Amino acid sequence: MATPNKVHLTVDNTGIVQFKLQTAETAAKTSELLQENHEKHHIFFNKDGFHNHIVHHLLTLYGLGAPAEIIEQRYKENANYQRNIIQSGARPDMSDPENFKQYLDNEKYYHEYLIFWQNEMEQKGWENVLNEYVFAGDERADGLLGRFYGGFLHPIIHLGFGIEFHQPAIIAEALAQACCHQNWTGEFLLAAEKDSKSRTSTSSMTMPELLDEIRANKKLSTAAEWSDSNKIRDGVLARASDEMLKYTSQWHITPENLEQKTAEMINSCIYYTAAAQNPPKQVKIDFYFMHCVNSSIFWPTFNAQSWLSTANKVRLLQWKGYLDLAMYASRRSPPLLISEITEYAPAKPKEADWEGVFTRLFAFGDDGHAVKLGRAVRNGELVSRAWEEKREGGGKGTRVKGDMWPKIGNMAIDSVEDSGVHWARSVGFAEAWVEYGDRSKKSQL
C-alpha cells in the first residue's frame, strides 16, 4: 500500500494515457527505484535549482508500459548526478509555524519540509492536507499554491504525478519542493486574478485569439530582452505588466465551461509549442513552452478529484492559462506557423504512428523531458477528440486537430534525435536559433 513514506505502484493504475499494459515485475522495480530516489536524493540536483526529474521520467515510462529494464537503465543514467537529500546543517522543525515561514524559498531545507508533510499526511490524509495548506484560500495557502506554479511549473508537475498515480509520498515531495521555490510567479497570478475580477467588461476570448493579440501588441511581444535572466519576471512583468494583464483578464473560466476550457488550454499550449518554428532552420521545440505542455496533462486528473472543490478546479485552470499566456509573451511571441504542423514529414515514416513514437521515446536517453512531451501530446489528442465529438469540431478554441497530433509526436522525437542541442530556448529571439543548421532538403516544407 502506498503511504506518505512508501512508494507502491500497482498494475491497475498506470495513469491516464494508455499504450501498453504493465507487469507486476515492472511495478515492483519502479516502486523500488522511486523509493530509493525518495529516500536518498534532493529535489534539486544542484544549488542553482535544477530539478531532479527522476519521478517524472520513471512514472511516464511506467505509465506508457515501458519494460523494467528500460526504466532501470534510465534511472541509473540520471541517479549518478543527484545530490544527497540532506543539505542543511541545522534541522529545524517545520511544525513550528515560525520555522515553516522563515525557511521558505530555501532549497537547503527540502528534507525538513518533506518530513513535515509526511507527518501531516500520516495524521490527516493527503487530500485533507492539500485542502488545508494549498486550497484554503487564505494567505498561507495562496502563498503555497503560487509556489506550485514557480520553477517553470515543476512543483505542480510533481504534484500531478503524485495524484495521478495515487502516491502520497510523491505528493509530499511536491509540497516540499513547492516550499523551496520563490513566490514571484504566484504574486503575478494573484495580481492577474485580482485585476480580472476588478474589470467591468465580461469580454471573453479563446486562448488562440489571445495569442494572436499578444503577438500583435509590440510593447508586450517585445518586452523581454535576450539578456533578461528570467524573461517573464524581468521582461514581461517588469516592462509590460499592464499589457499582460489586459490579456489575462480576457480568459475566463467558470464551472460551466471548465471542461471546454481545459481542452482549450491543453490544445493551445501544444499548438504554440509545436508551431513556433523558424524555417528553414531545423525543427526544434522550445524548452520553456514544452513545460507548459508537460504540465497540461494533469488538469483532467485535477478536475476528476472529488475532494477538490469546483471553485478550486476553476482557479487551478485559470492560473494555468494566465501563466501559459505570459510564457508565450516572454519568448518574444514567436510567429505560430500552423503549416509547420500540417505539412510536417516525419523523419521515419515507417515508425510514425504512436507505437513508433513511444518506442523511440523509450529508447531515448535524456532526463525524461522528451517522453513526457510525447505522453502529454497524446493526452492532448485524447482530450481534444472527446471535446470535438461533443461540440462538432471543438470550436475556435482548438486549432490542433486530426492528423496533426501524431505529426506533433513525430516532431518531438525527431527534433531531439536530430543534431544540435535537444531543446531550443526562447524561440521568438533570433539568438535562440544561431547554433542550429538548416533542414535537409528532404525535410523542407
TORZA-519851 format. One record per residue (C-alpha): residue in three letters; x, y, z; residue number from 1. Coordinates in nm, 4 decimals, always signed. Layout:
N
residu_X_Y_Z_num
Ala_X_Y_Z_NUM .
...
This chain:
445
residu_X_Y_Z_num
Met_+0.0000_+0.0000_+0.0000_1 .
Ala_+0.1264_+0.3473_-0.0889_2 .
Thr_+0.1813_+0.5763_+0.2109_3 .
Pro_+0.3409_+0.9190_+0.2731_4 .
Asn_+0.6670_+0.7316_+0.3306_5 .
Lys_+0.6409_+0.4477_+0.0803_6 .
Val_+0.6016_+0.4349_-0.2963_7 .
His_+0.3922_+0.1404_-0.4106_8 .
Leu_+0.2766_+0.1171_-0.7720_9 .
Thr_+0.0190_-0.1316_-0.8957_10 .
Val_-0.0655_-0.2580_-1.2421_11 .
Asp_-0.4246_-0.1394_-1.2095_12 .
Asn_-0.3159_+0.2275_-1.2097_13 .
Thr_-0.0853_+0.3270_-1.4926_14 .
Gly_-0.2113_+0.6785_-1.5451_15 .
Ile_-0.4478_+0.8409_-1.7919_16 .
Val_-0.2659_+0.7691_-2.1202_17 .
Gln_-0.2724_+0.4015_-2.2083_18 .
Phe_-0.0220_+0.2481_-2.4508_19 .
Lys_+0.0974_-0.0931_-2.3288_20 .
Leu_-0.0098_-0.2973_-2.0272_21 .
Gln_+0.2238_-0.3103_-1.7317_22 .
Thr_+0.3524_-0.6092_-1.5372_23 .
Ala_+0.3778_-0.6759_-1.1650_24 .
Glu_+0.7547_-0.7125_-1.2075_25 .
Thr_+0.7854_-0.3644_-1.3556_26 .
Ala_+0.5556_-0.2173_-1.0909_27 .
Ala_+0.7795_-0.3625_-0.8185_28 .
Lys_+1.1040_-0.2478_-0.9802_29 .
Thr_+0.9767_+0.1044_-1.0498_30 .
Ser_+0.8466_+0.1306_-0.6919_31 .
Glu_+1.1878_+0.0221_-0.5628_32 .
Leu_+1.3712_+0.2822_-0.7718_33 .
Leu_+1.1303_+0.5610_-0.6798_34 .
Gln_+1.1644_+0.4666_-0.3147_35 .
Glu_+1.5428_+0.4907_-0.3410_36 .
Asn_+1.5097_+0.8313_-0.5035_37 .
His_+1.2633_+0.9380_-0.2324_38 .
Glu_+1.4987_+0.8411_+0.0492_39 .
Lys_+1.8347_+0.9447_-0.0960_40 .
His_+1.8013_+1.2308_-0.3424_41 .
His_+1.7344_+1.6008_-0.3102_42 .
Ile_+1.4632_+1.7559_-0.5278_43 .
Phe_+1.7308_+1.9761_-0.6944_44 .
Phe_+2.0461_+1.8210_-0.8346_45 .
Asn_+2.2465_+2.1398_-0.7906_46 .
Lys_+2.2372_+2.4618_-0.5906_47 .
Asp_+2.1093_+2.6574_-0.8911_48 .
Gly_+1.7660_+2.4963_-0.8611_49 .
Phe_+1.7908_+2.2452_-1.1468_50 .
His_+1.5241_+1.9867_-1.0813_51 .
Asn_+1.5549_+1.6161_-1.0137_52 .
His_+1.3292_+1.4672_-1.2835_53 .
Ile_+1.3546_+1.1007_-1.1825_54 .
Val_+0.9948_+1.0776_-1.0563_55 .
His_+0.8571_+1.2365_-1.3735_56 .
His_+1.0710_+1.0220_-1.6020_57 .
Leu_+1.0070_+0.6866_-1.4377_58 .
Leu_+0.6337_+0.7340_-1.3904_59 .
Thr_+0.5931_+0.8465_-1.7519_60 .
Leu_+0.7777_+0.5383_-1.8756_61 .
Tyr_+0.5869_+0.3160_-1.6341_62 .
Gly_+0.2520_+0.4639_-1.7332_63 .
Leu_+0.3175_+0.4038_-2.1017_64 .
Gly_+0.4177_+0.0425_-2.0435_65 .
Ala_+0.7969_+0.0559_-2.0744_66 .
Pro_+0.9690_-0.2613_-1.9505_67 .
Ala_+1.1567_-0.2799_-1.6211_68 .
Glu_+1.5000_-0.2914_-1.7856_69 .
Ile_+1.4390_+0.0363_-1.9715_70 .
Ile_+1.3105_+0.2069_-1.6569_71 .
Glu_+1.6097_+0.0860_-1.4543_72 .
Gln_+1.8522_+0.1977_-1.7249_73 .
Arg_+1.7026_+0.5474_-1.7360_74 .
Tyr_+1.7159_+0.5642_-1.3566_75 .
Lys_+2.0854_+0.4763_-1.3465_76 .
Glu_+2.1651_+0.7349_-1.6127_77 .
Asn_+2.0084_+1.0106_-1.4044_78 .
Ala_+2.0759_+0.8992_-1.0470_79 .
Asn_+2.4525_+0.9435_-1.0700_80 .
Tyr_+2.4440_+1.3247_-1.0645_81 .
Gln_+2.1821_+1.3751_-0.7916_82 .
Arg_+2.2626_+1.5353_-0.4554_83 .
Asn_+2.2123_+1.3898_-0.1118_84 .
Ile_+1.8690_+1.4666_+0.0302_85 .
Ile_+2.0128_+1.6325_+0.3433_86 .
Gln_+2.1742_+1.9678_+0.2675_87 .
Ser_+2.1285_+2.1778_+0.5806_88 .
Gly_+2.3439_+2.1846_+0.8907_89 .
Ala_+2.0527_+2.2917_+1.1089_90 .
Arg_+1.7470_+2.0660_+1.1189_91 .
Pro_+1.4556_+2.2994_+1.2004_92 .
Asp_+1.1227_+2.1514_+1.2999_93 .
Met_+0.8803_+2.2778_+1.0378_94 .
Ser_+0.5796_+2.2022_+1.2565_95 .
Asp_+0.6730_+2.5292_+1.4289_96 .
Pro_+0.4846_+2.7919_+1.2206_97 .
Glu_+0.7680_+3.0406_+1.2581_98 .
Asn_+1.0217_+2.7913_+1.1221_99 .
Phe_+0.7894_+2.6941_+0.8400_100 .
Lys_+0.7619_+3.0560_+0.7290_101 .
Gln_+1.1240_+3.1524_+0.7944_102 .
Tyr_+1.2818_+2.8826_+0.5788_103 .
Leu_+1.0543_+2.9081_+0.2741_104 .
Asp_+1.2300_+2.9596_-0.0604_105 .
Asn_+1.5463_+2.7854_+0.0617_106 .
Glu_+1.6430_+2.4592_-0.1066_107 .
Lys_+1.8638_+2.3591_+0.1882_108 .
Tyr_+1.5539_+2.2640_+0.3854_109 .
Tyr_+1.3818_+2.0380_+0.1361_110 .
His_+1.4324_+1.7343_+0.3614_111 .
Glu_+1.2925_+1.9105_+0.6673_112 .
Tyr_+0.9836_+2.0197_+0.4743_113 .
Leu_+0.9439_+1.6659_+0.3390_114 .
Ile_+0.9369_+1.5250_+0.6932_115 .
Phe_+0.6779_+1.7835_+0.7930_116 .
Trp_+0.4477_+1.6966_+0.5044_117 .
Gln_+0.4809_+1.3244_+0.5633_118 .
Asn_+0.3831_+1.3677_+0.9271_119 .
Glu_+0.0871_+1.5871_+0.8368_120 .
Met_-0.0361_+1.3314_+0.5855_121 .
Glu_+0.0001_+1.0449_+0.8289_122 .
Gln_-0.2267_+1.2291_+1.0697_123 .
Lys_-0.4789_+1.3876_+0.8325_124 .
Gly_-0.4641_+1.2158_+0.4920_125 .
Trp_-0.3116_+1.3764_+0.1831_126 .
Glu_-0.6414_+1.5124_+0.0490_127 .
Asn_-0.7122_+1.6990_+0.3729_128 .
Val_-0.3564_+1.8300_+0.3856_129 .
Leu_-0.3867_+1.9749_+0.0362_130 .
Asn_-0.7220_+2.1337_+0.1135_131 .
Glu_-0.5883_+2.2869_+0.4340_132 .
Tyr_-0.2495_+2.4100_+0.3157_133 .
Val_-0.2916_+2.4724_-0.0587_134 .
Phe_-0.6597_+2.5251_-0.1378_135 .
Ala_-0.7968_+2.7011_+0.1707_136 .
Gly_-0.7875_+3.0418_+0.0010_137 .
Asp_-0.6134_+3.2191_+0.2898_138 .
Glu_-0.2792_+3.3991_+0.2721_139 .
Arg_-0.0752_+3.0935_+0.3702_140 .
Ala_-0.2488_+2.8678_+0.1193_141 .
Asp_-0.2294_+3.1201_-0.1630_142 .
Gly_+0.1424_+3.1567_-0.0989_143 .
Leu_+0.1953_+2.7830_-0.1312_144 .
Leu_-0.0382_+2.7470_-0.4295_145 .
Gly_+0.1541_+3.0206_-0.6089_146 .
Arg_+0.4809_+2.8401_-0.5475_147 .
Phe_+0.3409_+2.5323_-0.7235_148 .
Tyr_+0.3423_+2.7361_-1.0466_149 .
Gly_+0.7016_+2.8514_-0.9931_150 .
Gly_+1.0156_+2.6933_-1.1314_151 .
Phe_+0.8577_+2.6578_-1.4772_152 .
Leu_+0.5729_+2.4546_-1.3289_153 .
His_+0.7899_+2.1770_-1.1856_154 .
Pro_+0.6173_+2.1610_-0.8450_155 .
Ile_+0.2706_+2.1251_-0.9979_156 .
Ile_+0.4035_+1.8651_-1.2426_157 .
His_+0.5337_+1.6698_-0.9436_158 .
Leu_+0.2013_+1.7098_-0.7644_159 .
Gly_+0.0182_+1.5934_-1.0739_160 .
Phe_+0.2200_+1.2740_-1.0922_161 .
Gly_+0.1555_+1.2050_-0.7244_162 .
Ile_-0.2196_+1.2462_-0.7625_163 .
Glu_-0.2466_+1.0684_-1.0985_164 .
Phe_-0.0603_+0.7599_-0.9716_165 .
His_-0.2080_+0.7746_-0.6188_166 .
Gln_+0.1288_+0.8122_-0.4417_167 .
Pro_+0.1188_+1.0175_-0.1193_168 .
Ala_+0.4997_+1.0051_-0.0865_169 .
Ile_+0.5338_+1.1844_-0.4187_170 .
Ile_+0.2673_+1.4370_-0.3173_171 .
Ala_+0.4776_+1.5037_-0.0059_172 .
Glu_+0.7818_+1.5574_-0.2301_173 .
Ala_+0.5814_+1.8033_-0.4389_174 .
Leu_+0.4752_+2.0022_-0.1337_175 .
Ala_+0.8336_+2.0134_-0.0048_176 .
Gln_+0.9555_+2.1178_-0.3484_177 .
Ala_+0.6997_+2.3993_-0.3624_178 .
Cys_+0.8283_+2.5264_-0.0284_179 .
Cys_+1.1746_+2.5608_-0.1825_180 .
His_+1.0590_+2.7900_-0.4650_181 .
Gln_+1.0204_+3.1649_-0.4598_182 .
Asn_+0.6709_+3.3051_-0.4991_183 .
Trp_+0.7050_+3.5818_-0.7561_184 .
Thr_+0.5100_+3.3667_-1.0026_185 .
Gly_+0.2287_+3.3341_-0.7502_186 .
Glu_+0.2301_+3.7090_-0.6915_187 .
Phe_+0.1764_+3.7605_-1.0647_188 .
Leu_-0.1062_+3.5061_-1.0716_189 .
Leu_-0.2795_+3.6686_-0.7744_190 .
Ala_-0.2414_+4.0088_-0.9386_191 .
Ala_-0.3900_+3.8762_-1.2625_192 .
Glu_-0.6789_+3.7208_-1.0718_193 .
Lys_-0.7474_+4.0432_-0.8812_194 .
Asp_-0.7233_+4.2523_-1.1977_195 .
Ser_-0.9623_+4.0259_-1.3866_196 .
Lys_-1.2215_+4.0454_-1.1092_197 .
Ser_-1.1950_+4.4259_-1.0958_198 .
Arg_-1.2770_+4.4831_-1.4611_199 .
Thr_-1.6343_+4.5621_-1.5564_200 .
Ser_-1.6005_+4.4067_-1.9024_201 .
Thr_-1.7038_+4.0440_-1.9297_202 .
Ser_-1.5362_+4.0084_-2.2698_203 .
Ser_-1.4050_+3.6570_-2.3103_204 .
Met_-1.1711_+3.5322_-2.5790_205 .
Thr_-1.0231_+3.1968_-2.6646_206 .
Met_-0.6589_+3.1304_-2.5929_207 .
Pro_-0.5585_+3.1136_-2.9631_208 .
Glu_-0.7234_+3.4526_-3.0168_209 .
Leu_-0.5313_+3.5937_-2.7219_210 .
Leu_-0.2046_+3.4516_-2.8540_211 .
Asp_-0.2671_+3.6348_-3.1822_212 .
Glu_-0.3393_+3.9594_-2.9989_213 .
Ile_-0.0337_+3.9273_-2.7753_214 .
Arg_+0.1892_+3.8878_-3.0797_215 .
Ala_+0.0291_+4.1938_-3.2415_216 .
Asn_+0.0943_+4.4070_-2.9310_217 .
Lys_+0.4517_+4.5213_-2.9908_218 .
Lys_+0.5105_+4.6582_-2.6422_219 .
Leu_+0.4199_+4.3239_-2.4870_220 .
Ser_+0.5599_+4.0915_-2.7506_221 .
Thr_+0.9000_+4.2633_-2.7409_222 .
Ala_+0.9097_+4.3365_-2.3663_223 .
Ala_+1.1543_+4.0558_-2.2869_224 .
Glu_+1.5191_+4.1025_-2.3794_225 .
Trp_+1.7613_+3.8241_-2.4646_226 .
Ser_+1.9791_+3.9336_-2.1718_227 .
Asp_+1.6990_+3.9029_-1.9119_228 .
Ser_+1.7844_+3.6289_-1.6639_229 .
Asn_+1.4149_+3.5479_-1.6274_230 .
Lys_+1.2134_+3.6628_-1.9246_231 .
Ile_+0.8731_+3.6584_-1.7522_232 .
Arg_+0.9793_+3.8362_-1.4333_233 .
Asp_+1.2473_+4.0694_-1.5715_234 .
Gly_+1.0928_+4.1180_-1.9136_235 .
Val_+0.7155_+4.0893_-1.9404_236 .
Leu_+0.6255_+4.1811_-1.5829_237 .
Ala_+0.8925_+4.4493_-1.5436_238 .
Arg_+0.8257_+4.6283_-1.8737_239 .
Ala_+0.4714_+4.5453_-1.9843_240 .
Ser_+0.2711_+4.4281_-1.6855_241 .
Asp_-0.0377_+4.6348_-1.7706_242 .
Glu_-0.0425_+4.4954_-2.1230_243 .
Met_-0.0064_+4.1412_-1.9903_244 .
Leu_-0.2985_+4.1913_-1.7529_245 .
Lys_-0.5088_+4.3238_-2.0381_246 .
Tyr_-0.4938_+3.9808_-2.1999_247 .
Thr_-0.5060_+3.7573_-1.8939_248 .
Ser_-0.8260_+3.9368_-1.7937_249 .
Gln_-0.9957_+3.8150_-2.1106_250 .
Trp_-0.9619_+3.4419_-2.0482_251 .
His_-1.2460_+3.3403_-1.8181_252 .
Ile_-1.3140_+3.0066_-1.6504_253 .
Thr_-1.6485_+2.9186_-1.4915_254 .
Pro_-1.7865_+2.5946_-1.3506_255 .
Glu_-1.9962_+2.5685_-1.6654_256 .
Asn_-1.7073_+2.5950_-1.9124_257 .
Leu_-1.4433_+2.4112_-1.7066_258 .
Glu_-1.4326_+2.1056_-1.9328_259 .
Gln_-1.4279_+2.3130_-2.2511_260 .
Lys_-1.1566_+2.5466_-2.1259_261 .
Thr_-0.9464_+2.2558_-2.0011_262 .
Ala_-0.9448_+2.1160_-2.3539_263 .
Glu_-0.8705_+2.4633_-2.4900_264 .
Met_-0.5743_+2.5144_-2.2567_265 .
Ile_-0.4245_+2.1746_-2.3393_266 .
Asn_-0.4766_+2.2178_-2.7127_267 .
Ser_-0.3441_+2.5731_-2.7180_268 .
Cys_-0.0172_+2.5219_-2.5364_269 .
Ile_+0.0557_+2.2257_-2.7636_270 .
Tyr_-0.0337_+2.4446_-3.0629_271 .
Tyr_+0.2070_+2.7240_-2.9779_272 .
Thr_+0.4805_+2.4846_-2.8718_273 .
Ala_+0.4730_+2.2905_-3.1995_274 .
Ala_+0.4007_+2.5815_-3.4346_275 .
Ala_+0.6791_+2.8080_-3.3040_276 .
Gln_+0.9326_+2.7044_-3.5686_277 .
Asn_+1.1830_+2.9064_-3.7723_278 .
Pro_+1.2152_+2.7634_-4.1230_279 .
Pro_+1.4481_+2.6805_-4.2848_280 .
Lys_+1.6164_+2.6077_-3.9513_281 .
Gln_+1.5915_+2.2602_-3.8026_282 .
Val_+1.2667_+2.1751_-3.6264_283 .
Lys_+1.3198_+2.2264_-3.2531_284 .
Ile_+1.0853_+2.2575_-2.9552_285 .
Asp_+1.1164_+2.5464_-2.7121_286 .
Phe_+1.2322_+2.4274_-2.3704_287 .
Tyr_+1.0052_+2.6647_-2.1788_288 .
Phe_+0.6944_+2.6118_-2.3912_289 .
Met_+0.7497_+2.2389_-2.3507_290 .
His_+0.6932_+2.2709_-1.9747_291 .
Cys_+0.3525_+2.4271_-2.0373_292 .
Val_+0.2658_+2.1162_-2.2387_293 .
Asn_+0.4192_+1.8662_-1.9981_294 .
Ser_+0.2186_+2.0108_-1.7098_295 .
Ser_-0.1074_+2.0316_-1.9075_296 .
Ile_-0.1627_+1.6567_-1.8881_297 .
Phe_-0.2604_+1.6785_-1.5206_298 .
Trp_-0.5615_+1.9090_-1.5467_299 .
Pro_-0.8095_+1.6305_-1.6344_300 .
Thr_-0.6834_+1.4495_-1.3235_301 .
Phe_-0.7256_+1.7610_-1.1091_302 .
Asn_-1.0782_+1.8067_-1.2460_303 .
Ala_-1.1651_+1.4462_-1.1551_304 .
Gln_-1.0813_+1.4812_-0.7837_305 .
Ser_-1.3970_+1.4574_-0.5718_306 .
Trp_-1.2222_+1.6069_-0.2661_307 .
Leu_-1.1317_+1.9271_-0.4545_308 .
Ser_-1.3988_+2.1955_-0.4767_309 .
Thr_-1.5228_+2.3157_-0.8146_310 .
Ala_-1.4087_+2.6671_-0.7250_311 .
Asn_-1.0543_+2.5435_-0.6777_312 .
Lys_-1.0642_+2.3458_-1.0023_313 .
Val_-1.1670_+2.6666_-1.1780_314 .
Arg_-0.8853_+2.8563_-1.0087_315 .
Leu_-0.6199_+2.5950_-1.0922_316 .
Leu_-0.7092_+2.6189_-1.4591_317 .
Gln_-0.7433_+2.9969_-1.4573_318 .
Trp_-0.3923_+3.0358_-1.3189_319 .
Lys_-0.2508_+2.7851_-1.5679_320 .
Gly_-0.3979_+2.9921_-1.8508_321 .
Tyr_-0.2512_+3.3134_-1.7093_322 .
Leu_+0.0941_+3.1564_-1.6977_323 .
Asp_+0.0680_+2.9982_-2.0435_324 .
Leu_-0.0113_+3.3393_-2.1947_325 .
Ala_+0.2767_+3.5033_-2.0077_326 .
Met_+0.5128_+3.2247_-2.1147_327 .
Tyr_+0.4280_+3.2817_-2.4805_328 .
Ala_+0.4814_+3.6567_-2.4484_329 .
Ser_+0.8086_+3.6076_-2.2616_330 .
Arg_+0.9763_+3.4251_-2.5531_331 .
Arg_+0.9184_+3.7237_-2.7850_332 .
Ser_+0.5823_+3.5866_-2.9036_333 .
Pro_+0.7137_+3.3851_-3.1987_334 .
Pro_+0.5003_+3.3569_-3.5139_335 .
Leu_+0.2860_+3.0446_-3.4992_336 .
Leu_+0.3113_+2.8605_-3.8298_337 .
Ile_+0.0340_+2.6027_-3.8438_338 .
Ser_+0.1754_+2.4717_-4.1733_339 .
Glu_+0.4808_+2.3563_-3.9816_340 .
Ile_+0.2485_+2.1008_-3.8233_341 .
Thr_+0.0065_+2.0207_-4.1040_342 .
Glu_+0.2817_+1.9707_-4.3635_343 .
Tyr_+0.5304_+1.8021_-4.1352_344 .
Ala_+0.7034_+1.4981_-4.2866_345 .
Pro_+0.8194_+1.2515_-4.0173_346 .
Ala_+1.1872_+1.1585_-4.0291_347 .
Lys_+1.0989_+0.7903_-4.0015_348 .
Pro_+0.7718_+0.7356_-4.1905_349 .
Lys_+0.7595_+0.3633_-4.1106_350 .
Glu_+0.7641_+0.4453_-3.7372_351 .
Ala_+0.5339_+0.7464_-3.7487_352 .
Asp_+0.2345_+0.6050_-3.5594_353 .
Trp_+0.2099_+0.6403_-3.1832_354 .
Glu_+0.3620_+0.2960_-3.1286_355 .
Gly_+0.6675_+0.4006_-3.3253_356 .
Val_+0.6891_+0.7371_-3.1481_357 .
Phe_+0.6660_+0.5897_-2.7977_358 .
Thr_+0.9065_+0.3053_-2.8779_359 .
Arg_+1.1654_+0.5600_-2.9874_360 .
Leu_+1.0981_+0.7771_-2.6818_361 .
Phe_+1.1544_+0.4751_-2.4556_362 .
Ala_+1.4967_+0.4301_-2.6146_363 .
Phe_+1.5917_+0.7985_-2.5991_364 .
Gly_+1.8388_+0.8696_-2.3198_365 .
Asp_+1.7677_+1.2028_-2.1516_366 .
Asp_+1.6234_+1.3219_-1.8212_367 .
Gly_+1.2629_+1.2488_-1.9212_368 .
His_+1.1515_+1.5703_-2.0900_369 .
Ala_+1.1083_+1.4062_-2.4300_370 .
Val_+0.8900_+1.1120_-2.3279_371 .
Lys_+0.6852_+1.3417_-2.1023_372 .
Leu_+0.6226_+1.5631_-2.4035_373 .
Gly_+0.5135_+1.2658_-2.6133_374 .
Arg_+0.2707_+1.1462_-2.3456_375 .
Ala_+0.1307_+1.4977_-2.2983_376 .
Val_+0.0735_+1.5400_-2.6726_377 .
Arg_-0.1069_+1.2069_-2.6884_378 .
Asn_-0.3203_+1.3210_-2.3941_379 .
Gly_-0.3961_+1.6400_-2.5870_380 .
Glu_-0.5235_+1.4315_-2.8749_381 .
Leu_-0.7488_+1.2235_-2.6498_382 .
Val_-0.8905_+1.5228_-2.4614_383 .
Ser_-0.9407_+1.7320_-2.7746_384 .
Arg_-1.1014_+1.4475_-2.9663_385 .
Ala_-1.3509_+1.3895_-2.6840_386 .
Trp_-1.4383_+1.7594_-2.6813_387 .
Glu_-1.4623_+1.7777_-3.0607_388 .
Glu_-1.7056_+1.4870_-3.0611_389 .
Lys_-1.9216_+1.6675_-2.8073_390 .
Arg_-1.9117_+2.0005_-2.9850_391 .
Glu_-1.8864_+1.9051_-3.3535_392 .
Gly_-1.5309_+2.0141_-3.4167_393 .
Gly_-1.4348_+2.1747_-3.0875_394 .
Gly_-1.4800_+2.5346_-3.1994_395 .
Lys_-1.2355_+2.8196_-3.2435_396 .
Gly_-1.0534_+2.7429_-2.9192_397 .
Thr_-0.8818_+2.4319_-3.0571_398 .
Arg_-0.6508_+2.4721_-3.3558_399 .
Val_-0.4782_+2.1333_-3.3356_400 .
Lys_-0.6970_+1.8646_-3.4901_401 .
Gly_-0.6987_+1.5322_-3.6729_402 .
Asp_-0.3690_+1.4001_-3.8058_403 .
Met_-0.1807_+1.6968_-3.6621_404 .
Trp_-0.1479_+1.5055_-3.3348_405 .
Pro_+0.0808_+1.2207_-3.4432_406 .
Lys_+0.2722_+1.4721_-3.6541_407 .
Ile_+0.3491_+1.6702_-3.3381_408 .
Gly_+0.4505_+1.3470_-3.1678_409 .
Asn_+0.6952_+1.2869_-3.4518_410 .
Met_+0.8202_+1.6450_-3.4299_411 .
Ala_+0.9014_+1.5825_-3.0650_412 .
Ile_+1.1096_+1.2685_-3.1129_413 .
Asp_+1.2597_+1.3735_-3.4480_414 .
Ser_+1.3772_+1.7060_-3.3044_415 .
Val_+1.5623_+1.5573_-3.0091_416 .
Glu_+1.7144_+1.2799_-3.2199_417 .
Asp_+1.8361_+1.5408_-3.4686_418 .
Ser_+2.1742_+1.7126_-3.4368_419 .
Gly_+2.2316_+2.0045_-3.2034_420 .
Val_+2.1077_+2.0804_-2.8535_421 .
His_+1.7839_+1.8919_-2.7878_422 .
Trp_+1.5740_+2.1952_-2.6955_423 .
Ala_+1.5798_+2.5479_-2.8302_424 .
Arg_+1.5428_+2.8189_-2.5672_425 .
Ser_+1.3280_+3.1292_-2.6151_426 .
Val_+1.2451_+3.0685_-2.9800_427 .
Gly_+1.1000_+3.4118_-3.0545_428 .
Phe_+1.4540_+3.5502_-3.0389_429 .
Ala_+1.6868_+3.5153_-3.3378_430 .
Glu_+1.9636_+3.4293_-3.0919_431 .
Ala_+1.7865_+3.1067_-2.9995_432 .
Trp_+1.8445_+2.9667_-3.3490_433 .
Val_+2.2051_+3.0681_-3.4152_434 .
Glu_+2.3540_+2.7323_-3.3195_435 .
Tyr_+2.1134_+2.5304_-3.5367_436 .
Gly_+2.1601_+2.4442_-3.9002_437 .
Asp_+1.9140_+2.4397_-4.1866_438 .
Arg_+1.6932_+2.1416_-4.2535_439 .
Ser_+1.7953_+1.8818_-4.5046_440 .
Lys_+1.6242_+1.9253_-4.8416_441 .
Lys_+1.4036_+1.6224_-4.7921_442 .
Ser_+1.2553_+1.7728_-4.4768_443 .
Gln_+1.1930_+2.1209_-4.6187_444 .
Leu_+0.8260_+2.2128_-4.6031_445 .
